Each structure stands twice: as C-alpha cells, then as structure tokens.
Amino acid sequence: MRLGIGIMLLIMGIQNKDWAMGLFSVFFLYQAVTDTGCCSSQECNTPAKCEAKGTVTNVPDQDIEYEEIK
C-alpha cells in the first residue's frame, strides 16, 4: 500500500513539478522499503495475549442456555 502511494505521489510530483509532493513520496517509499511505519516502536500494536490483572485465564468452555422471547 505504501509503495503504491509512494510511486503515485512521485509520478504526480514529477508531472506537476511539485517538490512538496516529492517529499511525501520519499516518506512513503522509505516506509515501504524499510518496512517501518508511524508505529515503528510497536506502541500501537496489541499484544498477542492480553491478560488483565484479576481475570481468570483458564476458564473451561461452558454450555450457554438461550431463552427465546416472543
């Protein structure tokens, strides 16, 4: 996605002779090549296992009873 946006902005920047758009394209191309992003420190990612304090993690599957309401 970033590579496509970077190439598109680079082409548009060259066609319009707009250096600001060229800088944006360099930013997106850099992200695509190095596989980094705005969250390179992984602060936006959620952990694979989320365990909150005080919760029971080994709860067996229970049968759920449903009651039809008319």
C-alpha positions in Angstrom: 0.0 0.0 0.0 2.8 2.4 1.0 4.8 1.5 -2.1 1.8 2.3 -4.4 1.1 5.6 -2.7 4.8 6.5 -2.8 5.0 5.7 -6.6 1.8 7.6 -7.3 2.9 10.7 -5.4 6.3 10.6 -7.0 4.8 10.5 -10.5 2.4 13.2 -9.7 5.2 15.3 -8.1 7.3 15.0 -11.3 4.4 15.8 -13.6 3.3 18.8 -11.6 6.9 19.9 -10.7 5.8 20.0 -7.1 8.7 19.4 -4.7 6.4 19.0 -1.6 4.6 16.1 -3.2 8.0 14.6 -4.0 9.0 14.8 -0.3 5.8 13.0 0.7 6.6 10.3 -1.9 10.1 9.9 -0.4 8.5 9.4 3.0 6.1 6.7 1.8 8.8 5.0 -0.3 11.1 4.9 2.7 8.4 3.3 4.8 7.8 0.7 2.0 11.4 -0.2 1.5 12.4 -0.4 5.2 9.0 -1.9 6.3 8.6 0.7 9.0 5.7 2.9 9.8 4.4 5.6 12.1 4.3 2.9 14.8 7.8 1.5 14.4 8.2 1.4 18.1 5.2 -1.0 18.2 3.2 1.1 20.6 0.1 0.9 18.5 0.2 -2.9 18.3 -1.8 -5.0 20.6 -0.1 -8.0 22.3 -1.0 -11.5 21.1 -2.2 -12.5 24.6 -3.9 -9.8 26.5 -4.2 -10.7 30.2 -5.6 -8.2 32.6 -5.0 -8.3 36.3 -7.6 -10.1 38.3 -9.0 -12.1 35.4 -9.2 -15.9 35.2 -7.4 -17.2 32.2 -8.2 -20.9 32.3 -12.0 -20.9 32.1 -13.4 -24.1 30.7 -16.0 -23.9 27.9 -19.5 -23.7 29.4 -22.8 -24.5 27.8 -24.8 -21.4 27.2 -28.6 -21.7 27.6 -30.7 -19.4 25.4 -34.3 -18.5 26.1 -36.5 -17.5 23.2 -38.5 -14.4 23.9 -41.7 -13.9 22.0 
